[in-house]
Amino acid sequence: MNNPEHSNPEKGENDSDKAGEESAESREESLAERSARLEAEAASMYEKQKPEEFNPPDGYDPLDPEPLPEEITQAMEGLANAESAPANSALQEELDAAKDQLARALAEAENTRRRAQKEREDASKFAISKFAKDLLEVSDNLRRALEAFPSDLAEAEPRIQNMIDGIEATERSLLRTFEKNGIVKLEPLDEPFDPNFHEVMFEAPVPGKPAGIVMQVVEAGYLLNERLIRPARVGVTNSDGGEETPPGAADPSTPGGQIDTEA
């Protein structure tokens, strides 16, 4: 008796092949369904998380950084101020010190400039001081020569008068030259005695005149650009005249009343 399984081996092989194909088809269908399901889920998630439509404002630049929140900005500013406060204080002190040094340097430079300018002006004004003192003797001799001529002789002899006129013209020319160069003659006759410009040669009482008045000019004084180069040597009235010393006049009999400014 024949066994059906062994009698038809080809049939068994065909059945196994069909079963394998059915299982593969069922497996392929499950993968397709799974892929479709995943795509549907992804589409649903995209729709839920889809961003709203963005309308950029005027002047918008996508490369500009977004501003930080106000709380963070304030915190950062407070931290920067707290850290920079000591440094700013030190810098301010250094700046104040530098300003003070600059102001002192400028003041010193200005003072130096003024001193140099004054020294230059003084050198220009008083450069002829020694030469002027030497010329004073010439002026004195011209005056002595004029005073040496008797008045009656000049009236009696015309040639003597011509000589006197020539000496006077020479003296006037010399005095004009003095004035052009800042030299001024002092003849304080009948003026109050001033120890800054006068030197007392003698004192004498004069009736009707108060003490401290110049009664005679023995030798004229001279100023060079308002600086005394020779005091006027004078005779002064004293208090024996019966009159009081006028206001503003120095009493030559008191200490300090006679000052030799040439010394």
CORTACOR-V531512 format. One record per helix or strand of 3 or more residues. SS is the DSSP state (hx for helix, st for strand). FROM is the first residue (numbers start at 0). TO is the last residue. If there is no record, write none. Layout:
# CORTACOR-V531512
ss: <SS | SS>
from: <FROM | FROM>
to: <TO | TO>
This chain:
# CORTACOR-V531512
ss: <hx | hx | hx | hx | hx | hx | st | st | st | st | st | st | hx>
from: <3 | 8 | 69 | 128 | 150 | 157 | 182 | 197 | 212 | 220 | 226 | 231 | 238>
to: <6 | 48 | 124 | 147 | 155 | 179 | 185 | 203 | 218 | 223 | 229 | 236 | 240>
